[in-house]
């Protein structure tokens, strides 16, 4: 992961055709501020390295050859990297600075400790290494080997935006042939064991609370959309049951909410509280979860949660990251790309579906970080 992070930065910065940042940036600016960027994440049991290009439509700037020139810039950055000691040293400095900032964050330290303890045996887990020693240990030969592996890896070309697009098959054909096809197994349903994680004390006034529940659901399950709505209802925004009850009614949390860790089949409830409120905080969470399991809450709450989720989908529909992620899931997880089908499914979610999903939740761990009672 460290090596690929460094490679990612070096590919974005310059290349053999434009061997300096100023020269490369000037070239991209000449193409109407063409944006190129790399990303590194995980998907199931492997790394996902993305190289993204964003440009204006050629007819908007009266430049019919812009698409070809933009594709050439992308191909140049990916196929003719400038991997040298100077560039590697610069990227090491950038990465060290980034990790120093993360290490100073209490939330990052808490989440890092929690994931290391809970997910260390999970087949999808890729631990984040945050030491300067790990960065210093990477050599130029390591980066070159990572690039050689990357360039021959399975890949997919996703094009989104105003069409029609010129034929871009030559772009992929010009790259070295992949060693294998890009395919994925069905998402893993991991059998979690309820785990005790000892509280971690740190010098702060608040306690960061992390309560994790196994959902026993993946993106491919029919009940995944009801799970999305349940999360919105539970702690998805300032209108959620957690926020309204724990923060606004009882004033026992500085912040509180919930989120889905879909990669791992987990639902997370997290809050920042005063340590003396810990028992009451957990009692309110239990009360809210019981209400979701029995349907003992106003119909208006469910309607509001569904509408909030739909508005978020509409608002994010044209966001670059959301578009590419949905296209990826459509190709490899058989999910619909268009928002209309998802919105209709959300609108059909009823209390019975929420009850069904809520009763599948299984408590896995409760972790406290910071000021302890």
C-alpha positions as CSV (number, residue, x, y, z in Angstrom):
1,X,0.0,0.0,0.0
2,X,2.8,2.4,0.9
3,X,4.6,1.8,-2.4
4,X,1.5,2.3,-4.5
5,X,0.7,5.5,-2.6
6,X,4.1,6.8,-3.6
7,X,3.7,5.6,-7.2
8,X,0.3,7.3,-7.3
9,X,1.8,10.6,-6.5
10,X,4.7,10.2,-9.0
11,X,2.4,9.4,-11.9
12,X,0.4,12.5,-11.3
13,X,3.3,14.9,-10.9
14,X,5.2,14.6,-14.2
15,X,6.3,12.2,-16.9
16,X,8.9,11.6,-19.6
17,X,7.3,14.0,-22.0
18,X,6.9,16.7,-19.4
19,X,9.7,16.1,-16.9
20,X,8.7,18.9,-14.4
21,X,5.6,19.8,-12.5
22,X,5.5,23.3,-14.1
23,X,5.8,21.9,-17.6
24,X,3.1,19.2,-17.0
25,X,0.7,21.7,-15.3
26,X,1.2,24.1,-18.2
27,X,0.3,21.4,-20.7
28,X,-2.8,20.4,-18.8
29,X,-3.8,24.1,-18.6
30,X,-3.5,24.4,-22.4
31,X,-6.1,21.7,-22.7
32,X,-8.7,23.9,-20.9
33,X,-7.5,22.9,-17.4
34,X,-7.7,19.2,-18.1
35,X,-7.8,17.4,-14.7
36,X,-5.8,14.2,-14.1
37,X,-5.6,12.4,-10.8
38,X,-4.9,9.1,-9.3
39,X,-6.6,7.2,-6.5
40,X,-5.9,4.1,-4.4
41,X,-8.4,2.2,-2.4
42,X,-9.5,-1.4,-1.8
43,X,-12.3,-3.4,-3.3
44,X,-13.0,-6.8,-1.8
45,X,-9.6,-8.6,-1.5
46,X,-7.5,-6.4,-3.8
47,X,-6.2,-2.9,-4.4
48,X,-8.1,-0.6,-6.8
49,X,-5.9,1.9,-8.5
50,X,-7.8,4.5,-10.5
51,X,-6.5,7.1,-13.0
52,X,-9.2,9.7,-13.6
53,X,-9.4,12.3,-16.4
54,X,-11.9,15.1,-16.5
55,X,-12.3,17.6,-19.3
56,X,-14.8,19.9,-20.9
57,X,-16.8,18.7,-23.9
58,X,-15.0,19.6,-27.1
59,X,-18.0,21.3,-28.7
60,X,-18.2,23.7,-25.7
61,X,-14.8,25.2,-26.6
62,X,-14.9,24.6,-30.3
63,X,-12.0,22.2,-30.1
64,X,-13.0,18.9,-31.9
65,X,-9.7,17.3,-31.3
66,X,-9.8,17.9,-27.5
67,X,-10.9,14.4,-26.7
68,X,-8.0,12.9,-28.6
69,X,-5.5,15.3,-27.0
70,X,-6.9,14.6,-23.5
71,X,-6.7,10.9,-24.0
72,X,-3.1,11.3,-25.2
73,X,-2.3,13.2,-22.0
74,X,-3.8,10.4,-19.9
75,X,-1.9,7.8,-21.9
76,X,1.3,9.7,-21.6
77,X,1.0,10.0,-17.8
78,X,0.2,6.3,-17.4
79,X,2.5,4.8,-20.0
80,X,5.6,7.1,-19.8
81,X,6.2,7.7,-16.1
82,X,9.3,9.5,-14.9
83,X,10.3,7.3,-11.9
84,X,13.4,8.9,-10.5
85,X,15.0,9.3,-7.0
86,X,14.2,13.0,-6.9
87,X,10.5,12.4,-7.5
88,X,10.4,9.6,-5.0
89,X,12.0,11.7,-2.3
90,X,9.5,14.5,-2.9
91,X,6.5,12.1,-2.7
92,X,7.9,10.6,0.6
93,X,7.9,14.1,2.1
94,X,4.3,14.7,1.0
95,X,3.2,11.3,2.4
96,X,5.0,11.8,5.7
97,X,3.3,15.2,6.1
98,X,-0.1,13.6,5.4
99,X,0.4,10.9,7.9
100,X,1.7,13.2,10.5
101,X,-1.6,15.1,10.2
102,X,-3.6,11.9,10.5
103,X,-1.6,10.7,13.5
104,X,-2.4,14.0,15.3
105,X,-6.2,13.2,14.9
106,X,-7.8,11.5,17.9
107,X,-10.5,10.1,15.7
108,X,-7.9,8.6,13.3
109,X,-6.0,7.0,16.2
110,X,-9.2,5.6,17.6
111,X,-10.4,4.2,14.2
112,X,-7.0,2.8,13.5
113,X,-6.8,0.9,16.7
114,X,-10.4,-0.4,16.3
115,X,-9.9,-1.7,12.8
116,X,-6.6,-3.3,13.7
117,X,-8.2,-5.2,16.5
118,X,-11.5,-6.1,14.9
119,X,-10.6,-6.7,11.2
120,X,-7.1,-8.1,11.3
121,X,-8.3,-11.6,10.2
122,X,-10.8,-10.3,7.6
123,X,-9.8,-11.3,4.0
124,X,-10.7,-7.8,2.8
125,X,-8.7,-5.9,5.4
126,X,-5.7,-3.9,4.2
127,X,-4.0,-2.3,7.3
128,X,-2.9,1.3,7.0
129,X,0.8,1.6,7.7
130,X,1.5,5.1,9.1
131,X,5.1,5.0,10.2
132,X,7.9,7.0,8.6
133,X,10.1,3.9,8.7
134,X,7.7,2.2,6.3
135,X,7.9,5.1,3.9
136,X,11.7,5.3,4.1
137,X,12.0,1.6,3.4
138,X,10.5,2.0,-0.1
139,X,13.1,2.1,-2.8
140,X,13.0,3.2,-6.4
141,X,13.2,-0.4,-7.5
142,X,10.1,-1.1,-5.4
143,X,8.2,1.7,-7.1
144,X,9.3,0.4,-10.5
145,X,8.2,-3.1,-9.7
146,X,4.9,-1.8,-8.5
147,X,4.4,0.1,-11.8
148,X,5.3,-3.0,-13.8
149,X,2.7,-5.0,-11.9
150,X,0.1,-2.2,-12.3
151,X,0.5,-1.7,-16.0
152,X,-0.1,-5.4,-16.7
153,X,-3.0,-5.7,-14.2
154,X,-6.7,-6.3,-15.2
155,X,-8.4,-3.0,-15.9
156,X,-11.6,-1.4,-17.1
157,X,-12.2,1.9,-19.0
158,X,-15.2,3.8,-17.8
159,X,-16.4,6.9,-19.7
160,X,-19.1,9.2,-18.3
161,X,-20.5,12.5,-19.4
162,X,-21.7,14.1,-22.5
163,X,-21.5,11.8,-25.5
164,X,-21.2,10.3,-28.0
165,X,-17.6,9.4,-27.3
166,X,-15.0,8.8,-30.0
167,X,-13.8,5.2,-30.1
168,X,-11.3,4.8,-27.3
169,X,-10.4,1.1,-27.7
170,X,-7.0,2.1,-29.0
171,X,-6.3,3.5,-25.6
172,X,-6.6,0.1,-23.9
173,X,-5.1,-1.8,-26.8
174,X,-2.0,0.3,-26.7
175,X,-1.3,-0.7,-23.1
176,X,0.4,-4.0,-22.2
177,X,-2.0,-6.9,-22.3
178,X,-3.4,-7.7,-18.8
179,X,-2.4,-11.0,-17.1
180,X,-6.0,-11.8,-16.3
181,X,-9.5,-10.6,-16.8
182,X,-11.1,-8.1,-14.3
183,X,-13.7,-10.1,-12.4
184,X,-14.9,-10.4,-8.8
185,X,-16.5,-13.1,-6.7
186,X,-19.7,-12.4,-4.9
187,X,-19.1,-10.3,-1.8
188,X,-18.0,-12.2,1.3
189,X,-20.4,-12.6,4.2
190,X,-17.9,-12.8,7.0
191,X,-18.8,-14.6,10.2
192,X,-17.9,-12.1,13.0
193,X,-17.4,-13.2,16.6
194,X,-18.5,-10.8,19.3
195,X,-15.3,-9.2,20.5
196,X,-14.2,-7.3,23.6
197,X,-11.8,-4.5,22.8
198,X,-10.3,-2.8,25.8
199,X,-10.9,0.9,26.1
200,X,-8.0,3.1,25.2
201,X,-7.3,6.2,27.3
202,X,-6.0,9.4,25.7
203,X,-5.6,13.0,26.9
204,X,-9.0,14.5,25.9
205,X,-12.2,15.6,27.5
206,X,-14.5,13.5,25.4
207,X,-15.0,9.8,24.9
208,X,-15.3,8.6,21.3
209,X,-17.7,5.7,21.2
210,X,-17.8,3.1,18.4
211,X,-20.5,0.4,18.5
212,X,-20.4,-2.0,15.6
213,X,-23.1,-4.4,14.4
214,X,-22.9,-7.1,11.7
215,X,-25.7,-6.6,9.1
216,X,-25.3,-10.0,7.4
217,X,-26.1,-8.2,4.1
218,X,-24.1,-7.2,1.0
219,X,-24.8,-5.0,-1.9
220,X,-26.3,-7.9,-3.8
221,X,-29.0,-8.7,-1.2
222,X,-32.6,-7.6,-1.8
223,X,-32.6,-6.2,1.8
224,X,-29.6,-3.9,1.2
225,X,-31.8,-0.9,0.2
226,X,-33.9,-1.3,3.3
227,X,-30.6,-1.4,5.3
228,X,-29.7,1.9,3.6
229,X,-33.0,3.4,4.7
230,X,-32.5,2.0,8.2
231,X,-29.1,3.7,8.5
232,X,-30.7,7.0,7.4
233,X,-33.5,6.6,9.9
234,X,-31.1,5.6,12.7
235,X,-28.3,8.1,12.3
236,X,-27.9,9.3,8.8
237,X,-28.4,13.0,9.4
238,X,-29.6,15.7,11.9
239,X,-33.2,14.4,11.5
240,X,-32.2,10.9,12.5
241,X,-33.4,9.1,15.7
242,X,-30.0,9.1,17.2
243,X,-29.4,12.8,16.7
244,X,-32.9,13.9,17.8
245,X,-32.8,11.7,20.9
246,X,-29.3,11.6,22.1
247,X,-28.1,15.0,21.1
248,X,-31.1,17.3,21.0
249,X,-33.4,15.7,23.6
250,X,-30.9,14.5,26.2
251,X,-27.9,16.7,25.3
252,X,-25.5,13.8,26.1
253,X,-23.4,13.8,22.9
254,X,-21.4,16.4,21.0
255,X,-22.0,14.4,17.9
256,X,-23.7,11.1,17.1
257,X,-24.6,9.2,13.9
258,X,-24.4,6.0,12.1
259,X,-22.9,4.7,8.8
260,X,-22.6,1.6,6.8
261,X,-19.2,-0.1,6.3
262,X,-20.5,-2.0,3.3
263,X,-17.1,-3.6,2.4
264,X,-17.2,-5.4,5.7
265,X,-21.0,-5.9,6.2
266,X,-21.0,-3.7,9.3
267,X,-23.1,-0.9,10.7
268,X,-21.3,1.7,12.9
269,X,-22.8,3.9,15.5
270,X,-20.3,6.5,16.6
271,X,-20.6,9.4,19.0
272,X,-18.5,11.8,21.1
273,X,-19.8,12.1,24.7
274,X,-18.7,13.1,28.1
275,X,-17.5,9.9,29.9
276,X,-20.1,10.1,32.6
277,X,-22.8,9.7,30.0
278,X,-21.6,6.4,28.7
279,X,-24.3,4.2,30.4
280,X,-27.2,6.5,29.5
281,X,-25.8,6.8,25.9
282,X,-25.9,3.0,25.4
283,X,-29.3,2.8,27.1
284,X,-30.7,5.2,24.5
285,X,-29.1,3.3,21.6
286,X,-30.7,0.1,22.9
287,X,-34.1,1.8,23.1
288,X,-33.8,3.2,19.6
289,X,-32.8,-0.2,18.1
290,X,-35.7,-1.9,19.9
291,X,-38.1,0.6,18.4
292,X,-36.6,-0.2,14.9
293,X,-37.0,-3.9,15.5
294,X,-40.7,-3.5,16.6
295,X,-41.8,-0.7,14.4
296,X,-42.6,1.5,17.4
297,X,-41.9,4.9,15.8
298,X,-44.0,7.4,13.8
299,X,-44.6,6.7,10.1
300,X,-43.5,10.2,9.5
301,X,-39.9,9.4,10.6
302,X,-39.7,6.6,8.0
303,X,-41.1,8.9,5.3
304,X,-38.6,11.6,6.2
305,X,-35.7,9.2,6.2
306,X,-36.6,7.9,2.7
307,X,-37.0,11.4,1.4
308,X,-33.6,12.4,2.8
309,X,-31.9,9.4,1.2
310,X,-33.5,10.2,-2.1
311,X,-32.5,13.8,-2.0
312,X,-28.9,12.8,-1.2
313,X,-28.9,10.5,-4.2
314,X,-30.3,13.2,-6.5
315,X,-27.8,15.7,-5.2
316,X,-24.8,13.4,-5.7
317,X,-26.0,11.9,-8.9
318,X,-23.6,14.0,-11.1
319,X,-20.7,14.0,-8.7
320,X,-17.6,12.5,-10.4
321,X,-16.8,10.1,-7.6
322,X,-20.4,8.9,-7.3
323,X,-20.7,8.4,-11.1
324,X,-17.5,6.3,-11.4
325,X,-18.4,4.2,-8.3
326,X,-21.9,3.4,-9.6
327,X,-20.5,2.5,-13.0
328,X,-18.0,0.2,-11.4
329,X,-20.7,-1.5,-9.3
330,X,-23.0,-1.7,-12.4
331,X,-20.2,-3.6,-14.3
332,X,-19.0,-5.9,-11.6
333,X,-21.7,-6.3,-9.0
334,X,-24.8,-6.2,-11.3
335,X,-26.2,-3.1,-9.7
336,X,-28.4,-0.6,-11.7
337,X,-26.5,2.5,-12.7
338,X,-29.5,4.8,-13.2
339,X,-30.8,6.5,-10.1
340,X,-34.5,6.1,-11.0
341,X,-34.5,2.3,-10.2
342,X,-32.8,2.9,-6.8
343,X,-35.2,5.7,-5.9
344,X,-38.3,3.5,-6.7
345,X,-36.9,0.8,-4.5
346,X,-36.3,3.2,-1.6
347,X,-39.8,4.6,-2.0
348,X,-41.2,1.0,-1.6
349,X,-39.4,0.4,1.7
350,X,-42.0,0.0,4.5
351,X,-41.8,-0.6,8.2
352,X,-41.9,-4.4,7.8
353,X,-38.7,-4.2,5.7
354,X,-37.0,-2.0,8.4
355,X,-38.1,-4.4,11.1
356,X,-36.7,-7.4,9.2
357,X,-33.4,-5.7,8.6
358,X,-33.1,-4.4,12.2
359,X,-33.7,-7.9,13.6
360,X,-30.7,-9.2,11.6
361,X,-28.3,-6.7,13.3
362,X,-25.8,-8.5,15.6
363,X,-23.8,-6.6,18.2
364,X,-20.1,-7.2,17.6
365,X,-18.1,-4.8,19.8
366,X,-18.3,-1.6,21.7
367,X,-15.1,0.5,21.9
368,X,-14.3,3.6,23.9
369,X,-11.4,5.9,23.2
370,X,-10.3,9.1,25.0
371,X,-11.5,10.2,28.4
372,X,-12.7,7.1,30.3
373,X,-15.2,7.0,33.2
